[in-house]
Amino acid sequence: MPATGIENLPAPLAQAEARYRYLAAQPAPVGRETLARRVQHFASSLRFGLDEPAAMRRLHEVSKDLGALPRFSALLPRVLEGALSLTGADYGNIQIIDPATGSLSIVTQAGFGPDFLGYFAVVDDEGCACGRAARHGAQIVVDDVYSDPGFAPHREIAAASGFRAVQSTPLADYAGRLVGMVSTHFQRPYRASGRDLRILQLYGDLAGAAAARHLGISSEHGPGDPVGRAVTSGVTGRRPSRPATVSVPFELWVMGQMTASLAQHQPG
């Protein structure tokens, strides 16, 4: 990995945190369609974990300490370190979304110089991978910037910065509200397996939940909440006794318990 270190960018990070403190508002309500997609995602995650215990062990190793970090500034480098480890990438960055404008600002990075950091300081379009991922609320992989038409406007800065491929994974709270983006960049074309991308997606869920708590946009509830019951019914096939109408941080509790349990039962 050419990146010599992971660093926070103090001014953009302070500005990002200030925006959330300034708003000091409750998160926007989540519609039925969004909530239904999130519940389906949680259920699918549980199935993946049960089918792929080795993957859960790997996920546990990189995510087990995220919830214990006391400061947002300490969390972000750890999140980027985990993403770089999971993808084997050469460079990377984390962006936080502006809750008022929807733009993404780089707050943490590894391996990039001033030109890249200036060019992508604030992203509000869909041409690059992170903007696309933010727009669609889904993981985006540009396996080769020279064969992706949408990335054409950014090929010059990609060449100057030394990367040929990039993936961007959303960091979202439990309801699916976008908090930020973790992107990793590769010197060569990147062909990841579906399994590896799914592990990274789950890592983004756990990291996003931790970030949301630090930004004050997520509350803590136990596994008996309506979303929890809906997820359980999605896994077991049973009809929930009551509709899921409240979005709460259920997934971190489930995935944390699952990854820790499966990690303990896997050979070293």
C-alpha positions as a printed NumPy array, in Angstrom:
array([[  0.   ,   0.   ,   0.   ],
       [  1.732,   3.229,  -1.092],
       [ -0.289,   5.298,   1.375],
       [  2.167,   6.368,   4.075],
       [ -0.463,   7.225,   6.649],
       [ -4.078,   8.   ,   7.363],
       [ -4.942,  11.518,   8.395],
       [ -7.949,  13.63 ,   9.209],
       [ -8.265,  16.988,   7.468],
       [ -8.884,  19.266,  10.48 ],
       [-10.764,  22.139,   8.836],
       [-13.209,  20.074,   6.724],
       [-13.786,  17.718,   9.664],
       [-14.586,  20.587,  12.023],
       [-16.942,  22.078,   9.452],
       [-18.72 ,  18.764,   8.938],
       [-19.284,  18.274,  12.659],
       [-20.426,  21.895,  13.043],
       [-23.104,  21.462,  10.38 ],
       [-24.729,  18.661,  12.361],
       [-24.461,  20.561,  15.65 ],
       [-25.933,  23.646,  14.025],
       [-28.963,  21.818,  12.693],
       [-29.57 ,  20.115,  16.051],
       [-32.727,  18.594,  14.598],
       [-34.32 ,  15.197,  14.637],
       [-33.577,  13.06 ,  11.562],
       [-36.086,  13.369,   8.756],
       [-38.817,  10.703,   8.865],
       [-38.299,   7.649,   6.721],
       [-40.907,   6.613,   4.17 ],
       [-42.429,   3.15 ,   3.98 ],
       [-40.548,   2.238,   0.801],
       [-37.173,   3.2  ,   2.261],
       [-37.921,   1.374,   5.485],
       [-39.039,  -1.734,   3.604],
       [-35.772,  -1.743,   1.608],
       [-33.773,  -1.358,   4.794],
       [-35.561,  -4.224,   6.517],
       [-34.964,  -6.401,   3.454],
       [-31.299,  -5.407,   3.512],
       [-30.991,  -6.346,   7.191],
       [-32.601,  -9.728,   6.613],
       [-30.329, -10.405,   3.639],
       [-27.326,  -9.447,   5.768],
       [-28.299, -11.962,   8.402],
       [-28.642, -14.712,   5.824],
       [-25.24 , -13.85 ,   4.38 ],
       [-23.719, -14.038,   7.842],
       [-25.194, -17.441,   8.508],
       [-23.981, -18.737,   5.138],
       [-20.505, -17.165,   5.37 ],
       [-19.101, -17.563,   8.897],
       [-15.522, -16.992,   7.709],
       [-16.601, -13.676,   6.177],
       [-18.196, -12.719,   9.481],
       [-14.954, -13.46 ,  11.269],
       [-13.1  , -11.162,   8.889],
       [-15.746,  -8.463,   9.364],
       [-15.537,  -8.814,  13.116],
       [-11.778,  -8.327,  13.124],
       [-11.957,  -4.947,  11.378],
       [-15.132,  -3.637,  13.028],
       [-15.084,  -4.901,  16.616],
       [-13.687,  -1.679,  18.109],
       [-15.634,   0.891,  16.083],
       [-18.388,   1.333,  18.648],
       [-15.943,   1.937,  21.487],
       [-14.011,   4.867,  20.028],
       [-14.79 ,   7.988,  22.085],
       [-14.393,  10.677,  19.435],
       [-15.458,  11.143,  15.832],
       [-11.9  ,  12.179,  14.972],
       [-10.654,   8.841,  16.3  ],
       [-13.351,   6.816,  14.537],
       [-12.742,   8.04 ,  10.993],
       [ -9.097,   6.923,  10.574],
       [-10.03 ,   3.53 ,  11.992],
       [-12.905,   3.194,   9.523],
       [-10.617,   4.045,   6.605],
       [ -7.953,   1.664,   7.877],
       [-10.499,  -1.152,   7.911],
       [-11.735,  -0.375,   4.407],
       [ -8.184,  -0.327,   3.047],
       [ -7.515,  -3.655,   4.722],
       [-10.68 ,  -5.284,   3.387],
       [-10.093,  -4.14 ,  -0.192],
       [ -6.293,  -4.24 ,  -0.366],
       [ -6.438,  -0.747,  -1.853],
       [ -3.598,   1.694,  -2.387],
       [ -5.367,   4.913,  -1.363],
       [ -8.627,   5.947,   0.209],
       [-10.784,   8.645,   1.738],
       [-13.886,   9.26 ,   3.807],
       [-16.432,  11.948,   2.998],
       [-19.228,  13.283,   5.19 ],
       [-22.473,  14.465,   3.651],
       [-23.696,  18.009,   4.21 ],
       [-27.216,  17.511,   5.638],
       [-28.391,  20.771,   4.077],
       [-27.011,  20.483,   0.533],
       [-26.316,  16.774,   0.06 ],
       [-22.742,  17.448,  -1.058],
       [-19.848,  15.255,   0.111],
       [-16.705,  16.692,   1.734],
       [-13.448,  14.802,   2.275],
       [-12.563,  14.69 ,   5.975],
       [-10.099,  11.769,   6.153],
       [ -7.629,  10.465,   3.563],
       [ -4.707,   8.162,   2.931],
       [ -2.13 ,   8.519,   0.175],
       [ -3.423,  11.506,  -1.777],
       [ -1.748,  14.823,  -2.532],
       [ -3.066,  18.386,  -2.623],
       [ -4.277,  18.178,  -6.227],
       [ -6.64 ,  15.273,  -5.574],
       [ -7.813,  16.714,  -2.238],
       [ -8.554,  20.054,  -3.86 ],
       [-10.279,  18.56 ,  -6.885],
       [-12.585,  16.325,  -4.855],
       [-12.823,  18.552,  -1.762],
       [-16.579,  18.911,  -2.279],
       [-18.52 ,  16.563,  -4.572],
       [-22.076,  17.277,  -5.679],
       [-22.322,  15.485,  -9.033],
       [-22.763,  11.896, -10.226],
       [-19.744,  11.675, -12.507],
       [-17.397,  10.172,  -9.932],
       [-17.992,   6.949,  -8.021],
       [-18.756,   8.61 ,  -4.692],
       [-21.313,  10.968,  -6.225],
       [-22.984,   8.06 ,  -7.995],
       [-23.053,   6.014,  -4.798],
       [-24.57 ,   8.923,  -2.892],
       [-27.215,   9.521,  -5.541],
       [-28.331,   5.895,  -5.612],
       [-27.623,   5.036,  -1.987],
       [-25.683,   1.972,  -3.101],
       [-22.144,   0.689,  -3.412],
       [-20.517,   1.661,  -6.727],
       [-17.438,   0.083,  -8.296],
       [-15.57 ,   1.663, -11.194],
       [-13.305,  -1.235, -12.064],
       [-11.39 ,   0.783, -14.67 ],
       [-11.714,   4.545, -15.005],
       [-10.764,   4.299, -18.7  ],
       [-13.687,   2.05 , -19.572],
       [-16.343,   3.819, -17.486],
       [-18.011,   6.55 , -19.565],
       [-19.36 ,   8.394, -16.539],
       [-15.895,   8.828, -15.093],
       [-14.502,  10.434, -18.26 ],
       [-14.434,  14.011, -16.859],
       [-12.228,  12.851, -13.98 ],
       [ -9.685,  10.693, -15.829],
       [ -7.024,  13.376, -15.85 ],
       [ -7.01 ,  13.774, -12.069],
       [ -7.151,   9.986, -11.701],
       [ -4.027,   9.61 , -13.826],
       [ -2.245,  12.405, -11.975],
       [ -3.168,  10.839,  -8.627],
       [ -2.116,   7.359,  -9.686],
       [ -5.339,   5.4  ,  -9.489],
       [ -7.034,   3.278, -12.127],
       [-10.078,   1.994, -10.223],
       [-12.249,   3.036,  -7.294],
       [-15.081,   1.713,  -5.181],
       [-17.374,   3.818,  -3.005],
       [-19.473,   2.334,  -0.216],
       [-22.148,   4.379,   1.603],
       [-21.975,   4.984,   5.333],
       [-25.59 ,   5.119,   6.451],
       [-27.531,   5.088,   9.7  ],
       [-29.968,   2.309,  10.507],
       [-32.817,   3.83 ,   8.585],
       [-30.669,   4.163,   5.479],
       [-30.037,   7.895,   5.803],
       [-26.695,   8.675,   4.194],
       [-24.048,   9.925,   6.621],
       [-21.001,   9.718,   4.383],
       [-18.931,   7.624,   2.006],
       [-15.828,   5.483,   2.271],
       [-13.927,   5.112,  -1.006],
       [-10.836,   3.083,  -1.785],
       [ -8.66 ,   3.498,  -4.858],
       [ -6.424,   1.104,  -6.756],
       [ -3.404,   1.563,  -8.985],
       [ -4.663,  -1.174, -11.307],
       [ -8.12 ,  -2.237, -12.548],
       [-10.101,  -3.739,  -9.681],
       [-12.135,  -6.92 , -10.039],
       [-13.63 ,  -7.733,  -6.646],
       [-15.738, -10.78 ,  -5.914],
       [-19.344, -10.362,  -4.92 ],
       [-18.492, -11.855,  -1.542],
       [-15.753,  -9.305,  -0.837],
       [-17.99 ,  -6.426,  -1.874],
       [-20.74 ,  -7.703,   0.388],
       [-18.356,  -7.822,   3.349],
       [-17.39 ,  -4.219,   2.583],
       [-21.052,  -3.264,   2.351],
       [-21.722,  -4.718,   5.802],
       [-18.64 ,  -2.937,   7.097],
       [-20.119,   0.308,   5.734],
       [-23.323,  -0.397,   7.689],
       [-21.432,  -0.843,  10.953],
       [-19.147,   2.14 ,  10.36 ],
       [-22.084,   4.299,   9.294],
       [-23.971,   3.445,  12.462],
       [-20.987,   4.411,  14.591],
       [-20.555,   7.677,  12.668],
       [-24.246,   8.516,  13.011],
       [-24.044,   8.195,  16.773],
       [-21.107,  10.588,  16.958],
       [-22.983,  13.088,  14.795],
       [-26.051,  12.841,  17.022],
       [-28.426,  11.467,  14.394],
       [-28.957,   7.978,  15.76 ],
       [-30.569,   6.713,  18.939],
       [-30.041,   3.422,  20.724],
       [-32.766,   0.826,  21.129],
       [-32.847,  -2.863,  21.814],
       [-33.65 ,  -5.795,  19.51 ],
       [-37.338,  -5.876,  20.422],
       [-38.251,  -2.812,  18.362],
       [-40.546,  -2.906,  15.295],
       [-37.691,  -3.04 ,  12.782],
       [-36.073,  -5.804,  14.78 ],
       [-39.287,  -7.824,  14.662],
       [-39.578,  -7.186,  10.938],
       [-36.015,  -8.357,  10.336],
       [-36.61 , -11.489,  12.368],
       [-39.731, -12.227,  10.359],
       [-37.768, -11.66 ,   7.131],
       [-35.216, -14.263,   8.167],
       [-37.675, -16.815,   9.535],
       [-40.481, -16.213,   7.046],
       [-42.99 , -15.426,   9.804],
       [-45.403, -12.536,   9.487],
       [-44.7  ,  -9.786,  12.02 ],
       [-47.294,  -9.241,  14.707],
       [-47.12 ,  -5.476,  14.171],
       [-45.945,  -3.415,  11.177],
       [-42.478,  -1.881,  11.292],
       [-43.024,   1.845,  11.614],
       [-39.954,   2.965,  13.516],
       [-36.391,   2.817,  12.27 ],
       [-33.831,   2.116,  14.981],
       [-30.256,   0.83 ,  15.25 ],
       [-31.022,  -2.863,  15.245],
       [-28.49 ,  -3.998,  12.691],
       [-25.377,  -3.119,  14.693],
       [-26.67 ,  -5.136,  17.633],
       [-27.406,  -8.149,  15.432],
       [-24.253,  -7.965,  13.315],
       [-22.078,  -7.272,  16.34 ],
       [-23.484, -10.279,  18.158],
       [-23.219, -12.431,  15.046],
       [-19.684, -11.485,  14.087],
       [-18.389, -11.872,  17.632],
       [-20.098, -15.229,  18.061],
       [-18.97 , -16.661,  14.738],
       [-15.442, -15.332,  15.197],
       [-15.188, -17.178,  18.499],
       [-16.242, -20.44 ,  16.867],
       [-13.894, -20.244,  13.895],
       [-10.449, -21.872,  13.964],
       [ -7.576, -19.438,  14.416]])
